[in-house]
Amino acid sequence: MSYLYRACAVALSVIGIMVVLLATQATGKVVGQHLHYRFSDTAFRHRPSKRRHHQRRQAKLPRDYAAWSRVASCESGGWQVLGGAYPDPVGITDTNYLDFGGKPLPAGPVSLRERVEVIKVADRLIRHYGIAIPDQYGCAGW
């Protein structure tokens, strides 16, 4: 019996469970003895998985995202590129857009990450010219 108790205690200590054993004396009386087994702090540290979790980081929205969304809704019917002379959804000409660091976007819907980039370019443009964000109270030309 003592071999069985030792084997159980060792097996359970390996998986980190507190083991409570009742030891039986030779006379047949049950005496409660608590044996505490726990992990060694250094033996079983958490190791990060080698498998990479592909989590997409969501782009942090600029403070003026709502204002530029109103511009996009006036200029192109929402966050989409219509093509032609405007390579962005907020109605900046291709020359200005490229001069202020923008990269032309393909025609179609614009992703959240691309929206953030468009807003950065548009913020540089309005800061340079000292103007406010247009189209805040209805659609009007720049």
HELIX and SHEET records of a PDB file:
HELIX    1   1 SER A    2  VAL A   14  1                                  13    
HELIX    2   2 TYR A   65  SER A   76  1                                  12    
HELIX    3   3 ASP A   94  ASP A   99  1                                   6    
HELIX    4   4 LEU A  112  TYR A  129  1                                  18    
SHEET    1   A 2 VAL A  19  THR A  24  0                                        
SHEET    2   A 2 VAL A  30  LEU A  35 -1                                        
SHEET    1   B 2 GLN A  80  VAL A  81  0                                        
SHEET    2   B 2 GLY A 108  PRO A 109 -1                                        
END                                                                             
